[in-house]
């Protein structure tokens, strides 16, 4: 993880821990230090090199907006359904991920999904 990412997370911790933008940082893993931020509502992880999302992201119960577009994720994890505060999931251009079936889309009525 680059010093730049550490600085972004530390700055969020000190100024506005509700919004964390790690867009286009060439991340191959979600930084563990995000786990200690309380009150994160908006998390942007798009345009990185993430192949999976850690299960502990499901513990961020204040998360209302998650953007994971343009990552080579193999799938969307089941624990996403447990994020009861999540209102927006942006997951377009996920390389290798399969398209949700209509039945799966209907099981996510509280989310706004965008993309292909």
Secondary structure, DSSP 8 states (H G I E B T S, - for coil): --HHHHHHHHHHHHS-TTEEE-TTS--SS--GGGGG-SS--EEE--SS--S---GGGGG-TT--EEE--SS--S---GGGGG-TT--EEE--S-TT-----HHHHHTTTT-EEE--
